């Protein structure tokens, strides 16, 4: 563990098993992960309740496993309840999510694990239920750098003030967050300044399972914007913070699939996700098209 990497349980706070917020000097983004249990949903599923106060944060409620019922109240409005179908696990495809704008309070009920991605916002946007079939899913990279990206909270998909969020699933034996890249300075049209949260999960590869300690690997290293040195074994529930610097790869070793939820936001004038590859490794990206063509021919 270092100042930017936190094993599961080390960020527990109250009813939440993970909380990333401003109390750790984190400025723009936040994350909450909690277990729902002990109450009941309207359709009879067992479930408990977690509350989100109205404040200056916008949020995206992401069911990690199991259904989730979100009852929210926008400023000056009446309570609205949205039922999220969720999924059995993060490895079972995209989920429906609900976006909650600045000043919106909410209560979560359900029967599994829920994540809440957060970002400090200046403008208010209306709540939106994004269905699973509305989430753009892309296969990024090629060869051993192939991964699935679920873009439910990206610019152009979700209207919001600051928050940028997505999920990535890296199959066993592949690398993601690769080539190493950074987004720690504002360069118009080239790079956007964003701090970033990674929340990890992992499982044995169903086709060729490893042992009983599913894990991956994650690295981050310094750039001109600041020093960081993370080289970690990424286990389920771990959190990596990237305030600056190059980050990647996030690698899934043979025998284990790797998942992470990304939450990003920053102080720049536009909500965008623009990155700069480490020039020492950026040439890898140029080879993807050729690799994909070769795979198609075979």
C-alpha positions in Angstrom: 0.0 0.0 0.0 1.2 3.5 -0.8 -0.5 6.9 -0.5 -2.4 6.3 -3.7 -3.3 2.6 -3.5 -5.8 1.1 -1.0 -6.6 -2.6 -0.4 -10.2 -3.6 0.2 -11.5 -2.5 3.6 -9.0 0.3 4.2 -11.4 3.0 3.0 -14.4 1.8 4.9 -16.6 4.5 6.4 -19.9 4.0 8.3 -22.2 1.7 6.3 -20.0 1.9 3.2 -17.2 -0.6 2.6 -15.3 2.0 0.4 -15.5 5.8 0.4 -13.2 8.1 -1.6 -13.9 11.8 -0.8 -12.4 15.2 -0.1 -11.2 14.1 3.4 -8.3 12.4 1.7 -7.3 15.5 -0.2 -9.1 14.3 -3.3 -10.6 17.3 -5.1 -12.8 16.5 -8.0 -14.1 12.9 -7.9 -15.5 10.5 -5.4 -16.6 6.9 -5.0 -18.8 4.9 -2.6 -19.3 1.1 -2.6 -21.7 -0.6 -0.3 -23.6 -3.7 0.4 -27.4 -3.6 0.3 -29.1 -6.0 2.7 -31.8 -6.3 5.4 -34.8 -4.6 3.9 -37.1 -5.2 1.0 -37.6 -4.0 -2.5 -41.0 -3.4 -4.0 -40.9 -6.6 -6.0 -40.0 -8.8 -3.0 -36.2 -8.9 -3.3 -34.4 -8.7 0.0 -32.6 -5.5 0.5 -31.2 -2.8 2.8 -30.9 0.9 2.3 -28.1 3.4 1.9 -28.6 7.1 1.8 -27.0 9.8 -0.4 -27.5 13.4 0.9 -28.2 16.4 -1.5 -25.0 18.4 -1.9 -22.7 19.8 -4.6 -21.9 16.4 -6.2 -23.4 14.7 -9.2 -23.6 10.9 -9.1 -24.0 7.8 -11.2 -25.5 4.8 -9.3 -24.0 1.6 -10.7 -25.3 -1.8 -9.6 -22.3 -4.1 -9.2 -24.2 -7.3 -8.4 -27.9 -7.7 -7.9 -30.9 -5.4 -8.4 -31.0 -1.9 -6.9 -33.9 0.5 -6.4 -33.1 4.2 -6.4 -35.5 6.7 -4.9 -34.3 10.3 -5.6 -35.6 13.8 -5.0 -34.4 16.6 -7.3 -34.4 20.2 -6.0 -38.0 21.3 -5.6 -39.3 18.0 -6.9 -41.2 15.0 -5.6 -39.6 11.7 -4.9 -39.1 9.4 -8.0 -38.3 5.7 -7.8 -36.3 3.9 -10.5 -35.7 0.1 -10.4 -32.3 -0.9 -11.8 -32.3 -4.5 -13.0 -28.5 -4.8 -12.4 -26.7 -8.1 -13.1 -25.4 -11.1 -11.3 -21.8 -9.8 -11.4 -19.7 -7.2 -13.3 -18.6 -9.9 -15.7 -22.2 -10.5 -16.9 -22.4 -7.5 -19.3 -23.3 -3.9 -19.0 -25.8 -2.7 -16.4 -28.5 0.0 -16.4 -27.5 3.0 -14.3 -29.1 6.2 -13.0 -27.5 9.6 -13.1 -28.4 12.1 -10.3 -27.6 15.7 -10.8 -26.2 18.3 -8.3 -28.5 18.9 -5.3 -30.3 15.6 -5.6 -30.8 13.3 -2.6 -31.3 9.6 -2.9 -32.0 6.4 -1.1 -30.7 3.0 -2.4 -32.3 -0.3 -1.6 -31.4 -3.7 -3.0 -30.0 -7.2 -2.5 -26.3 -6.9 -3.6 -23.4 -4.5 -4.1 -23.8 -1.0 -5.4 -21.2 1.6 -6.5 -21.8 5.3 -6.6 -19.5 7.3 -8.8 -19.3 11.0 -7.8 -17.9 14.3 -9.1 -18.1 17.9 -7.7 -20.4 19.9 -10.0 -21.2 23.5 -10.6 -24.2 23.1 -12.9 -27.3 21.0 -12.4 -28.5 18.4 -14.9 -31.7 16.3 -14.8 -31.7 12.7 -13.5 -31.6 10.1 -16.2 -32.1 6.3 -16.2 -29.6 4.8 -18.8 -30.8 1.3 -19.7 -28.3 -1.5 -20.3 -29.2 -1.7 -24.0 -28.4 2.1 -24.3 -24.8 1.7 -23.0 -22.2 1.8 -25.9 -20.0 -1.2 -25.5 -16.7 -1.3 -27.5 -13.8 -3.7 -27.9 -10.7 -1.6 -27.6 -7.2 -2.5 -28.6 -6.1 -5.7 -30.4 -4.1 -8.9 -29.7 -2.9 -9.1 -26.1 -4.2 -5.5 -25.5 -7.8 -6.4 -26.1 -10.5 -5.3 -23.6 -14.2 -4.5 -23.4 -15.2 -0.9 -22.5 -18.7 0.0 -21.3 -19.2 3.8 -21.8 -22.3 4.6 -19.8 -20.9 7.8 -18.3 -18.8 9.3 -21.1 -19.2 12.6 -22.9 -21.5 12.2 -25.9 -23.4 9.4 -24.0 -24.5 11.0 -20.8 -25.2 14.7 -20.3 -23.6 15.9 -17.1 -21.4 18.7 -15.7 -18.1 17.1 -14.8 -18.3 13.3 -14.2 -16.7 10.9 -16.7 -17.2 7.2 -16.0 -16.9 3.8 -17.6 -16.3 0.1 -16.9 -13.5 -2.1 -18.4 -13.3 -5.8 -18.5 -9.9 -7.3 -19.4 -9.9 -11.0 -20.3 -7.3 -13.3 -18.8 -3.9 -12.9 -20.4 -4.6 -9.4 -21.7 -3.5 -5.8 -20.9 -5.7 -2.7 -20.6 -5.0 1.0 -19.7 -2.3 0.4 -22.3 -0.2 2.0 -23.7 0.5 3.9 -20.5 -1.1 7.4 -20.8 -1.8 10.5 -18.8 -4.4 13.2 -18.4 -2.9 15.6 -15.9 -2.7 18.9 -17.8 -5.1 20.9 -20.0 -3.9 21.1 -23.6 -6.9 22.2 -25.8 -7.8 19.5 -28.2 -5.0 17.2 -27.0 -5.2 16.4 -23.3 -7.7 17.1 -20.5 -6.7 17.4 -16.8 -8.6 14.6 -14.9 -8.0 12.9 -11.6 -9.0 9.2 -11.8 -10.3 6.4 -9.5 -9.9 2.7 -10.3 -12.1 0.2 -8.4 -11.2 -3.4 -9.1 -12.8 -6.8 -9.2 -11.5 -10.1 -10.5 -12.6 -13.7 -11.1 -11.1 -17.0 -12.2 -11.2 -17.3 -16.0 -14.2 -19.7 -16.7 -12.3 -21.3 -19.6 -9.0 -21.9 -17.8 -9.3 -20.9 -14.2 -6.4 -20.0 -12.0 -6.3 -20.5 -8.2 -8.5 -19.1 -5.4 -6.9 -15.6 -5.3 -8.2 -13.8 -8.3 -6.2 -10.7 -9.0 -4.6 -8.5 -11.6 -1.8 -5.9 -11.7 -1.8 -2.1 -11.9 0.9 0.4 -12.4 1.3 4.2 -12.3 4.4 6.3 -12.6 5.5 9.9 -12.5 5.1 12.6 -15.2 6.1 16.3 -15.2 2.9 17.0 -13.3 3.9 15.1 -10.2 5.5 12.0 -8.6 3.6 8.7 -8.2 4.9 5.1 -8.0 2.3 2.4 -7.9 3.0 -1.2 -8.7 0.2 -3.3 -7.1 -1.5 -6.6 -7.1 -5.1 -5.6 -7.8 -7.6 -7.7 -5.8 -11.4 -7.4 -5.7 -12.4 -4.3 -3.8 -9.1 -2.5 -4.1 -8.9 1.1 -5.1 -6.1 2.9 -7.0 -6.1 6.7 -7.2 -4.3 8.5 -10.0 -4.0 12.3 -9.3 -1.4 12.7 -12.0 1.2 10.7 -13.9 1.2 8.0 -16.5 -0.9 4.9 -15.6 -1.1 1.5 -17.1 -1.0 -1.3 -17.8 -3.8 -2.9 -15.8 -3.0 -6.5 -16.6 -5.1 -9.7 -16.2 -2.7 -12.6 -15.7 -3.5 -16.0 -17.3 -6.2 -17.7 -15.2 -8.0 -14.5 -14.1 -10.4 -11.9 -15.7 -10.0 -8.3 -14.4 -12.6 -5.6 -14.1 -12.4 -2.0 -13.0 -14.8 0.9 -12.7 -13.2 4.3 -13.7 -14.4 7.6 -12.3 -12.8 10.8 -13.6 -13.4 14.6 -13.3 -11.2 17.7 -13.4 -11.2 21.5 -13.3 -10.9 22.1 -17.0 -13.3 24.3 -18.9 -14.8 21.4 -20.9 -16.0 17.9 -19.9 -13.8 15.7 -22.1 -11.6 12.7 -21.9 -8.4 13.4 -23.9 -5.2 11.5 -23.2 -1.5 11.6 -24.1 0.4 8.3 -24.5 3.8 7.9 -23.0 5.9 8.5 -26.1 8.2 5.7 -25.1 5.3 3.2 -25.6 2.8 5.0 -27.8 3.8 3.1 -30.9 1.9 0.1 -29.6 -1.4 1.8 -30.5 -0.4 2.2 -34.2 0.0 -1.6 -34.4 -3.6 -2.4 -33.4 -5.2 -1.9 -36.8 -2.7 -4.3 -38.4 -3.2 -6.9 -35.6 -7.0 -6.7 -36.1 -6.7 -7.1 -39.8 -4.4 -10.1 -39.4 -6.9 -11.7 -36.9 -9.8 -11.2 -39.4 -7.8 -12.8 -42.2 -7.2 -15.9 -40.1 
